[in-house]
Amino acid sequence: MTLTVDTSRLMGVARYSTYLAMRTIQGGRIVYSIRVPLMDLDVILPIPDPDNVDEDNRKVDVRHAKDFGVYIDSNPGWAAPALLVRDSGGCVFEGLPGADEAVGYLRVPWREGGLSQMLTIDGQHRILGVHLEIRRLSAEISRIDRDLGKSTKAERMAKLASARDDLHARLSRLKNESIGVDIYVERDNLLARQMFVDVADNAKGISAAVRSRFDSSRVANRTLDRVIVHALLRGRVDMEQDRMTRNSPHLLGAKHVADLTRGVAVGIGGRINRKREDSMSDATVVTDVLGFLDCLTEAFPDLAAVSEDRLEPADLRARSLLGSVGMLRVLAGVYNKLHSNIEDADIIEFFRCLAPHMTAPVPADSIWRNDPKTSMSFEVGASAPVMRTQNLGYLVTAITDWYSHRPAFLRLPAPTA
């Protein structure tokens, strides 16, 4: 008996994944655009190693990667651009009949021994972040399963089971989520490196001012529109730029308004973490910030003049420390310290004592230079305090202390006739 075997039908384990792809041309290269489930990313793409920098890419920042992983886990409405990767020749495309090679199936090889035929051009932190978050959730589920096996108390077992169900739900959601991947076919290593440089050079990062306008995940940002209606800020906030030049017609940038909001809400160096964010009322934050701005315009004649269009922000910067973002942040921090126990009317009276000492540039005999607690935060001839958070914090502490222990150099100005 002769046994005939059709060897064309024999194969081992398929070491690739197949995706529906759109085939286009960009820069003379073939580009395959696909959607890849998050769970597949570490199957087909290289996982960036923070300890070993890819010679064709930059060093990956683990913290930034973890932040992205937490972002997609905690935010069901997450958004992210497509990953850009390079194929050196491992992908196989099969066009669909009648699609003129524009649409078809793309076979993408798996990583082998930790190595991939795909190389990342843009998206290292997204890839690593997804990988670390999925691994973290899986590890948490395993830990809870072990604890359940050892636990005998019904109440604790119920809490563990509830936590496990929550983790399974979050992991299940990620299993159903996908991200775009654009695969550029480029066999030449030198040209591939140039692609990385070109992408980095032509990327325009989002400014902090623009982030403050659109990032609604932070109370300091989502309350921006309700804060800038104040007379001091209306029409005087730059919604695009982060830096205030000497001759800018604006008083502040959107980022700076968000900084003032944080200063009023949690202090000069305070951070609004997720737990605190959830506990804060937007309406209360807005009320407090508007109250602070009222105090400024009531206490400082120069700021009142700005709010009434009698003084331009550029002229304010030329003659007063109040034209600097740093000094306004300091006053926001002082307001935060005093506001919980002291009436705004008393804060206004105290701020009025400071008004005569806001002259800029800072002279050698200024109170800011002569008091040991503040001298390290001001240089002679400066129009703003030293902008390090630590130095601004020194000023907040010193000025707040002046409220309770009023030094001799702080006297209310004599009333005008």
BAZA-297336 format. One record per residue (C-alpha): residue number from 1; residue in three letters; x, y, z. Coordinates in nm, 4 decimals. Example, Ala and Ser with C-alpha at 12.3 -4.5 7.8 and 13.67 -1.06 7.14 Angstrom:
2
R  seq  type        px        py        pz
R    1   ALA    1.2300   -0.4500    0.7800
R    2   SER    1.3670   -0.1060    0.7140
END
This chain:
417
R  seq  type        px        py        pz
R    1   MET    0.0000    0.0000    0.0000
R    2   THR    0.1380    0.3363   -0.1018
R    3   LEU    0.0714    0.6234    0.1393
R    4   THR    0.0565    0.9664   -0.0221
R    5   VAL    0.0804    1.2758    0.2008
R    6   ASP   -0.0055    1.6245    0.0811
R    7   THR    0.2725    1.8142    0.2630
R    8   SER    0.1309    2.1507    0.1490
R    9   ARG   -0.1409    2.1062    0.4107
R   10   LEU    0.0978    2.0524    0.6980
R   11   MET    0.2042    2.3408    0.9185
R   12   GLY    0.3043    2.4097    1.2739
R   13   VAL    0.1573    2.6703    1.5032
R   14   ALA    0.0759    2.9875    1.3093
R   15   ARG    0.3218    3.2506    1.4361
R   16   TYR    0.1373    3.5525    1.3031
R   17   SER   -0.1836    3.7511    1.3394
R   18   THR   -0.4037    3.8629    1.0513
R   19   TYR   -0.5801    4.1990    1.0338
R   20   LEU   -0.8000    4.3782    0.7861
R   21   ALA   -0.5790    4.6506    0.6395
R   22   MET   -0.5965    4.9535    0.4150
R   23   ARG   -0.2961    4.9876    0.1838
R   24   THR   -0.1809    5.3381    0.0874
R   25   ILE    0.1338    5.5222   -0.0174
R   26   GLN    0.3062    5.7939    0.1840
R   27   GLY    0.6460    5.9413    0.1076
R   28   GLY    0.6928    5.6776   -0.1596
R   29   ARG    0.6522    5.3962    0.0960
R   30   ILE    0.3745    5.1427    0.1302
R   31   VAL    0.1748    5.2015    0.4493
R   32   TYR   -0.0657    4.9486    0.5997
R   33   SER   -0.3265    5.0924    0.8371
R   34   ILE   -0.4799    4.8450    1.0809
R   35   ARG   -0.6663    4.8363    1.4114
R   36   VAL   -0.4995    4.6207    1.6737
R   37   PRO   -0.6601    4.4982    1.9990
R   38   LEU   -0.4663    4.6282    2.2992
R   39   MET   -0.4013    4.2699    2.4070
R   40   ASP   -0.2210    4.2050    2.0761
R   41   LEU    0.0306    4.4879    2.1012
R   42   ASP    0.2945    4.2970    2.2949
R   43   VAL    0.2409    3.9974    2.0665
R   44   ILE    0.3431    4.1703    1.7438
R   45   LEU    0.5365    4.4786    1.8588
R   46   PRO    0.8600    4.5149    2.0588
R   47   ILE    0.8146    4.6032    2.4260
R   48   PRO    1.0413    4.9003    2.5027
R   49   ASP    1.3087    4.8247    2.7629
R   50   PRO    1.3844    5.1275    2.9855
R   51   ASP    1.7244    4.9788    3.0751
R   52   ASN    1.8321    4.9135    2.7163
R   53   VAL    1.7770    5.2016    2.4778
R   54   ASP    1.6852    5.1036    2.1220
R   55   GLU    1.9580    5.2490    1.9007
R   56   ASP    1.6876    5.3570    1.6557
R   57   ASN    1.4739    5.5303    1.9163
R   58   ARG    1.4912    5.7409    2.2315
R   59   LYS    1.5038    5.6218    2.5939
R   60   VAL    1.1623    5.5347    2.7276
R   61   ASP    1.0323    5.7051    3.0440
R   62   VAL    0.8698    5.4385    3.2639
R   63   ARG    0.6672    5.6887    3.4635
R   64   HIS    0.5232    5.8427    3.1481
R   65   ALA    0.4386    5.4954    3.0174
R   66   LYS    0.2679    5.3960    3.3436
R   67   ASP    0.0691    5.7191    3.3389
R   68   PHE   -0.0680    5.6289    2.9960
R   69   GLY   -0.1624    5.2813    3.1186
R   70   VAL   -0.3469    5.4264    3.4175
R   71   TYR   -0.5131    5.6780    3.1849
R   72   ILE   -0.6680    5.4160    2.9569
R   73   ASP   -0.7685    5.2019    3.2542
R   74   SER   -0.9358    5.4827    3.4484
R   75   ASN   -1.0841    5.6708    3.1535
R   76   PRO   -1.3365    5.4750    2.9419
R   77   GLY   -1.3434    5.7691    2.6998
R   78   TRP   -0.9676    5.7617    2.6347
R   79   ALA   -0.8251    5.8778    2.3045
R   80   ALA   -0.4834    5.8256    2.1482
R   81   PRO   -0.3329    5.8617    1.7993
R   82   ALA   -0.2200    5.5673    1.5898
R   83   LEU    0.1152    5.4039    1.6596
R   84   LEU    0.3735    5.4379    1.3848
R   85   VAL    0.5905    5.1314    1.3239
R   86   ARG    0.8302    5.0119    1.0584
R   87   ASP    0.8202    4.6756    0.8834
R   88   SER    1.1500    4.5535    0.7441
R   89   GLY    0.9784    4.3001    0.5205
R   90   GLY    0.7995    4.0503    0.7455
R   91   CYS    0.4396    4.1489    0.6726
R   92   VAL    0.2429    3.9755    0.3969
R   93   PHE   -0.0513    4.1512    0.2284
R   94   GLU   -0.3303    3.9767    0.0362
R   95   GLY   -0.5627    4.2143   -0.1458
R   96   LEU   -0.9368    4.1539   -0.1525
R   97   PRO   -1.0880    4.0801   -0.4933
R   98   GLY   -1.2123    4.3947   -0.6601
R   99   ALA   -1.0375    4.6260   -0.4113
R  100   ASP   -0.7461    4.7049   -0.6464
R  101   GLU   -0.4937    4.6205   -0.3709
R  102   ALA   -0.6272    4.9057   -0.1560
R  103   VAL   -0.7930    4.6819    0.1055
R  104   GLY   -0.7010    4.3319    0.2109
R  105   TYR   -0.5664    4.1023    0.4788
R  106   LEU   -0.2314    4.1776    0.6408
R  107   ARG   -0.0377    3.8974    0.8063
R  108   VAL    0.1849    4.0392    1.0813
R  109   PRO    0.4524    3.8116    1.2333
R  110   TRP    0.4676    3.7617    1.6090
R  111   ARG    0.7623    3.8507    1.8239
R  112   GLU    1.0089    3.5661    1.8554
R  113   GLY    1.2282    3.5379    2.1638
R  114   GLY    1.1396    3.8922    2.2630
R  115   LEU    1.2391    4.0255    1.9197
R  116   SER    1.0015    4.1675    1.6614
R  117   GLN    1.0294    4.2322    1.2906
R  118   MET    0.8394    4.5538    1.3645
R  119   LEU    1.0304    4.8584    1.4945
R  120   THR    0.8570    5.1471    1.6673
R  121   ILE    0.8827    5.4922    1.5106
R  122   ASP    0.6345    5.6692    1.7383
R  123   GLY    0.4379    5.5261    2.0320
R  124   GLN    0.6889    5.3579    2.2647
R  125   HIS    0.5226    5.4933    2.5780
R  126   ARG    0.1755    5.3890    2.4655
R  127   ILE    0.2946    5.0366    2.3883
R  128   LEU    0.4783    4.9968    2.7198
R  129   GLY    0.1962    5.1638    2.9141
R  130   VAL   -0.0655    4.9223    2.7778
R  131   HIS    0.1640    4.6257    2.8473
R  132   LEU    0.2358    4.7325    3.2072
R  133   GLU   -0.1270    4.8123    3.2902
R  134   ILE   -0.2598    4.4815    3.1576
R  135   ARG    0.0143    4.2990    3.3475
R  136   ARG   -0.0655    4.4982    3.6646
R  137   LEU   -0.4368    4.4187    3.6487
R  138   SER   -0.3634    4.0500    3.5857
R  139   ALA   -0.1200    4.0383    3.8777
R  140   GLU   -0.3786    4.2027    4.1057
R  141   ILE   -0.6368    3.9424    4.0077
R  142   SER   -0.3895    3.6624    4.0837
R  143   ARG   -0.3042    3.8175    4.4212
R  144   ILE   -0.6712    3.8428    4.5175
R  145   ASP   -0.7298    3.4817    4.4092
R  146   ARG   -0.4473    3.3721    4.6428
R  147   ASP   -0.5902    3.5808    4.9270
R  148   LEU   -0.9353    3.4323    4.8686
R  149   GLY   -0.7866    3.0850    4.8948
R  150   LYS   -0.6391    3.1671    5.2350
R  151   SER   -0.9274    3.3729    5.3747
R  152   THR   -1.1985    3.2253    5.5976
R  153   LYS   -1.3910    3.5366    5.7056
R  154   ALA   -1.7072    3.5899    5.5050
R  155   GLU   -1.6872    3.9705    5.5153
R  156   ARG   -1.3288    3.9787    5.3890
R  157   MET   -1.4065    3.7192    5.1210
R  158   ALA   -1.6957    3.9332    4.9991
R  159   LYS   -1.4716    4.2405    4.9732
R  160   LEU   -1.2040    4.0443    4.7888
R  161   ALA   -1.4602    3.8957    4.5499
R  162   SER   -1.5999    4.2434    4.4779
R  163   ALA   -1.2503    4.3794    4.4102
R  164   ARG   -1.1759    4.0859    4.1812
R  165   ASP   -1.4993    4.1410    3.9869
R  166   ASP   -1.4057    4.5068    3.9395
R  167   LEU   -1.0581    4.4128    3.8122
R  168   HIS   -1.2033    4.1518    3.5755
R  169   ALA   -1.4463    4.4106    3.4368
R  170   ARG   -1.1644    4.6595    3.3785
R  171   LEU   -0.9470    4.3951    3.2140
R  172   SER   -1.2387    4.2798    3.0002
R  173   ARG   -1.2943    4.6346    2.8775
R  174   LEU   -0.9289    4.6634    2.7734
R  175   LYS   -0.9586    4.3306    2.5891
R  176   ASN   -1.2323    4.4850    2.3742
R  177   GLU   -1.0433    4.8082    2.3023
R  178   SER   -0.8181    4.8688    2.0018
R  179   ILE   -0.5684    5.1253    1.8800
R  180   GLY   -0.4652    5.2239    1.5298
R  181   VAL   -0.1290    5.1104    1.3931
R  182   ASP    0.0257    5.2481    1.0739
R  183   ILE    0.2928    5.0125    0.9401
R  184   TYR    0.5503    5.1666    0.7057
R  185   VAL    0.7371    4.9235    0.4838
R  186   GLU    1.1036    5.0318    0.4922
R  187   ARG    1.3941    4.7896    0.4607
R  188   ASP    1.6723    5.0499    0.4716
R  189   ASN    1.7924    5.1135    0.8304
R  190   LEU    1.9290    5.4615    0.7532
R  191   LEU    1.6041    5.5738    0.5949
R  192   ALA    1.4123    5.4249    0.8882
R  193   ARG    1.6196    5.6337    1.1328
R  194   GLN    1.5468    5.9425    0.9262
R  195   MET    1.1747    5.8656    0.9562
R  196   PHE    1.2058    5.8785    1.3356
R  197   VAL    1.3848    6.2154    1.3207
R  198   ASP    1.1314    6.3565    1.0746
R  199   VAL    0.8365    6.2519    1.2913
R  200   ALA    0.9962    6.4032    1.6037
R  201   ASP    1.0931    6.7271    1.4259
R  202   ASN    0.7537    6.7854    1.2727
R  203   ALA    0.5452    6.7002    1.5782
R  204   LYS    0.3950    7.0067    1.7434
R  205   GLY    0.3431    6.9495    2.1122
R  206   ILE    0.0395    7.0890    2.2876
R  207   SER    0.1131    7.3976    2.4950
R  208   ALA    0.0148    7.4114    2.8600
R  209   ALA   -0.2170    7.7005    2.7726
R  210   VAL   -0.4079    7.4920    2.5185
R  211   ARG   -0.4118    7.1966    2.7588
R  212   SER   -0.5671    7.4224    3.0218
R  213   ARG   -0.8467    7.5070    2.7790
R  214   PHE   -0.9370    7.1542    2.6744
R  215   ASP   -0.8307    6.9157    2.9530
R  216   SER   -1.1537    6.8755    3.1480
R  217   SER   -1.0089    6.6054    3.3727
R  218   ARG   -0.8647    6.8729    3.6078
R  219   VAL   -1.0762    7.1122    3.8095
R  220   ALA   -0.8276    7.3958    3.7533
R  221   ASN   -0.8798    7.3561    3.3792
R  222   ARG   -1.2508    7.2870    3.3510
R  223   THR   -1.3325    7.5911    3.5649
R  224   LEU   -1.1215    7.8196    3.3448
R  225   ASP   -1.4113    7.9625    3.1441
R  226   ARG   -1.5958    8.0607    3.4629
R  227   VAL   -1.2888    8.2267    3.6148
R  228   ILE   -1.1729    8.4398    3.3226
R  229   VAL   -1.5005    8.6323    3.3197
R  230   HIS   -1.3711    8.8297    3.6202
R  231   ALA   -1.3096    9.1965    3.5416
R  232   LEU   -0.9353    9.1594    3.6042
R  233   LEU   -0.9010    8.8764    3.3520
R  234   ARG   -1.1742    8.9389    3.0956
R  235   GLY   -1.0074    8.9809    2.7560
R  236   ARG   -0.6606    8.9704    2.9149
R  237   VAL   -0.5856    8.5961    2.9088
R  238   ASP   -0.3763    8.4487    2.6273
R  239   MET   -0.5477    8.1209    2.5394
R  240   GLU   -0.2592    7.9911    2.3250
R  241   GLN    0.0791    8.0922    2.4734
R  242   ASP    0.2427    7.9857    2.8010
R  243   ARG    0.4857    8.2758    2.8365
R  244   MET    0.4040    8.6407    2.8959
R  245   THR    0.6538    8.8632    2.7165
R  246   ARG    0.7235    9.2100    2.8532
R  247   ASN    0.5118    9.3807    2.5861
R  248   SER    0.2281    9.1269    2.5733
R  249   PRO   -0.1177    9.2885    2.5845
R  250   HIS   -0.2310    8.9964    2.8034
R  251   LEU   -0.2017    8.9828    3.1799
R  252   LEU   -0.1787    8.6025    3.2029
R  253   GLY   -0.1897    8.2876    2.9947
R  254   ALA   -0.4536    8.0167    3.0411
R  255   LYS   -0.1928    7.7983    3.2117
R  256   HIS   -0.1209    8.0742    3.4622
R  257   VAL   -0.4902    8.1095    3.5472
R  258   ALA   -0.4975    7.7344    3.6125
R  259   ASP   -0.1886    7.7784    3.8352
R  260   LEU   -0.3666    8.0509    4.0330
R  261   THR   -0.6717    7.8272    4.0680
R  262   ARG   -0.4580    7.5455    4.2076
R  263   GLY   -0.2851    7.7944    4.4393
R  264   VAL   -0.6159    7.9155    4.5807
R  265   ALA   -0.7540    7.5610    4.6088
R  266   VAL   -0.4579    7.3676    4.7516
R  267   GLY   -0.1687    7.6102    4.8039
R  268   ILE    0.1475    7.7009    4.6178
R  269   GLY    0.2964    7.3519    4.6117
R  270   GLY   -0.0205    7.1509    4.6532
R  271   ARG   -0.1213    6.8845    4.4052
R  272   ILE   -0.4742    6.7870    4.3171
R  273   ASN   -0.4626    6.4079    4.2990
R  274   ARG   -0.7508    6.1934    4.1812
R  275   LYS   -0.8999    6.1476    4.5272
R  276   ARG   -0.8889    6.5188    4.6028
R  277   GLU   -1.0193    6.5957    4.2523
R  278   ASP   -1.3254    6.3798    4.3164
R  279   SER   -1.3944    6.5533    4.6478
R  280   MET   -1.3750    6.9087    4.5142
R  281   SER   -1.6800    7.1036    4.4012
R  282   ASP   -1.6279    7.3021    4.0815
R  283   ALA   -1.8684    7.5695    4.2040
R  284   THR   -1.6764    7.6100    4.5316
R  285   VAL   -1.3451    7.6372    4.3491
R  286   VAL   -1.4841    7.9030    4.1144
R  287   THR   -1.6315    8.1002    4.4054
R  288   ASP   -1.3003    8.0923    4.5937
R  289   VAL   -1.0948    8.1993    4.2915
R  290   LEU   -1.3323    8.4833    4.2063
R  291   GLY   -1.3162    8.5884    4.5725
R  292   PHE   -0.9369    8.5939    4.5517
R  293   LEU   -0.9466    8.8080    4.2365
R  294   ASP   -1.1880    9.0448    4.4108
R  295   CYS   -0.9378    9.0778    4.6959
R  296   LEU   -0.6619    9.1641    4.4497
R  297   THR   -0.8554    9.4382    4.2749
R  298   GLU   -0.9817    9.5811    4.6047
R  299   ALA   -0.6395    9.5850    4.7717
R  300   PHE   -0.4010    9.6795    4.4907
R  301   PRO   -0.4734   10.0042    4.3020
R  302   ASP   -0.2646    9.8947    4.0025
R  303   LEU   -0.4729    9.5806    3.9538
R  304   ALA   -0.7911    9.7829    3.9946
R  305   ALA   -0.6615   10.0128    3.7194
R  306   VAL   -0.5990    9.7130    3.4922
R  307   SER   -0.9485    9.5778    3.5559
R  308   GLU   -1.0939    9.9173    3.4674
R  309   ASP   -0.8836    9.9552    3.1499
R  310   ARG   -0.6873   10.2454    3.2968
R  311   LEU   -0.3559   10.0558    3.2935
R  312   GLU   -0.2222    9.8186    3.0301
R  313   PRO   -0.0716    9.4822    3.1438
R  314   ALA    0.2580    9.5729    2.9714
R  315   ASP    0.2775    9.8962    3.1733
R  316   LEU    0.1924    9.7051    3.4901
R  317   ARG    0.4829    9.4651    3.4276
R  318   ALA    0.7185    9.7599    3.3796
R  319   ARG    0.6466    9.9106    3.7211
R  320   SER    0.4999    9.6482    3.9543
R  321   LEU    0.5714    9.2994    4.0880
R  322   LEU    0.1994    9.2401    4.0419
R  323   GLY    0.2642    9.2130    3.6703
R  324   SER    0.4546    8.8895    3.7290
R  325   VAL    0.2893    8.5498    3.7311
R  326   GLY    0.5116    8.4498    4.0235
R  327   MET    0.3902    8.7254    4.2560
R  328   LEU    0.0263    8.6526    4.1751
R  329   ARG    0.0871    8.2847    4.2493
R  330   VAL    0.2405    8.3805    4.5839
R  331   LEU   -0.0652    8.5896    4.6727
R  332   ALA   -0.2898    8.2986    4.5711
R  333   GLY   -0.0938    8.0762    4.8091
R  334   VAL   -0.1275    8.3318    5.0898
R  335   TYR   -0.5018    8.3561    5.0229
R  336   ASN   -0.5238    7.9761    5.0490
R  337   LYS   -0.3539    7.9871    5.3912
R  338   LEU   -0.5722    8.2668    5.5283
R  339   HIS   -0.9084    8.2188    5.3589
R  340   SER   -1.0372    7.9266    5.5672
R  341   ASN   -1.0233    8.1192    5.8961
R  342   ILE   -1.0179    8.4875    5.7994
R  343   GLU   -1.2767    8.7072    5.6317
R  344   ASP   -1.1951    8.8429    5.2878
R  345   ALA   -1.2322    9.1978    5.4192
R  346   ASP   -0.9425    9.1373    5.6594
R  347   ILE   -0.7336    8.9789    5.3833
R  348   ILE   -0.7968    9.2857    5.1667
R  349   GLU   -0.6791    9.5119    5.4493
R  350   PHE   -0.3629    9.3029    5.4850
R  351   PHE   -0.2967    9.3031    5.1100
R  352   ARG   -0.3313    9.6834    5.1125
R  353   CYS   -0.0337    9.6936    5.3514
R  354   LEU    0.1687    9.5113    5.0857
R  355   ALA    0.0633    9.7389    4.7997
R  356   PRO    0.3295   10.0123    4.8519
R  357   HIS    0.6011    9.7439    4.8416
R  358   MET    0.5134    9.6017    4.5006
R  359   THR    0.7386    9.8442    4.3115
R  360   ALA    0.9488    9.6943    4.0340
R  361   PRO    1.2327    9.6638    3.9600
R  362   VAL    1.3147    9.5621    4.3196
R  363   PRO    1.5414    9.8236    4.4849
R  364   ALA    1.8227    9.7276    4.7203
R  365   ASP    1.6346    9.8665    5.0223
R  366   SER    1.3111    9.6799    4.9421
R  367   ILE    1.1380    9.4846    5.2203
R  368   TRP    1.1813    9.1786    5.0011
R  369   ARG    1.5606    9.2170    5.0162
R  370   ASN    1.5900    9.3232    5.3812
R  371   ASP    1.3847    9.0461    5.5409
R  372   PRO    1.5959    8.7276    5.5720
R  373   LYS    1.2864    8.5140    5.5094
R  374   THR    1.2241    8.6671    5.1670
R  375   SER    1.5629    8.7936    5.0482
R  376   MET    1.6590    8.4588    4.8943
R  377   SER    1.3568    8.4801    4.6647
R  378   PHE    1.4276    8.8245    4.5167
R  379   GLU    1.7251    8.9709    4.3346
R  380   VAL    1.8018    9.3428    4.3191
R  381   GLY    1.6620    9.4824    3.9952
R  382   ALA    1.4212    9.1921    3.9446
R  383   SER    1.0625    9.2428    3.8335
R  384   ALA    0.9480    8.9035    3.9658
R  385   PRO    1.0383    8.6602    4.2414
R  386   VAL    1.2597    8.3591    4.1726
R  387   MET    1.0162    8.1208    4.0053
R  388   ARG    1.1241    7.7945    4.1664
R  389   THR    0.8324    7.6455    4.3587
R  390   GLN    1.0509    7.6275    4.6687
R  391   ASN    1.1220    8.0007    4.6573
R  392   LEU    0.7581    8.0863    4.5982
R  393   GLY    0.6768    7.8666    4.8978
R  394   TYR    0.9226    8.0613    5.1151
R  395   LEU    0.7409    8.3817    5.0233
R  396   VAL    0.3978    8.2344    5.0992
R  397   THR    0.5158    8.1231    5.4432
R  398   ALA    0.6796    8.4585    5.5225
R  399   ILE    0.3864    8.6736    5.4062
R  400   THR    0.1332    8.4522    5.5845
R  401   ASP    0.3362    8.4892    5.9031
R  402   TRP    0.3322    8.8687    5.8566
R  403   TYR   -0.0460    8.8612    5.8859
R  404   SER   -0.0332    8.7311    6.2438
R  405   HIS    0.2900    8.9053    6.3430
R  406   ARG    0.2680    9.2343    6.1554
R  407   PRO    0.6214    9.3734    6.1066
R  408   ALA    0.6870    9.7436    6.1504
R  409   PHE    0.7391    9.8019    5.7793
R  410   LEU    0.3797    9.7022    5.7003
R  411   ARG    0.1548    9.9966    5.7632
R  412   LEU   -0.1720   10.0853    5.5968
R  413   PRO   -0.1342   10.3795    5.3616
R  414   ALA   -0.2667   10.7068    5.4996
R  415   PRO   -0.6177   10.7887    5.3763
R  416   THR   -0.6310   11.0439    5.0950
R  417   ALA   -0.8037   11.3768    5.1528
END
